[in-house]
């Protein structure tokens, strides 16, 4: 049944060939990219789960204004945070 439907479509024979060419092109591109990777990049990527120094979403360039806002929320006399529950 599917053969009858697919054979009725004009130009259908081109699509599997085109899909194979796209797959091979992407495969070769990825292979070339992997071969050209530097050892430093590979070592860095390999150690990502082990790095606990700073999380990946840590912003190094935070504004000083954000730090001042955090200081306003704390109790300056005891060094503890104020409780929002009453």
Protein Blocks (a to p, Z undefined) as FASTA:
>chain_A
ZZmmmmmpghklmmmmmmmmmmmmmmmmmmmmmmmpcfklmmmmmmmmmmmkbcfklcfk
bcfklmmmmmmmpcfknopacdfbZZ
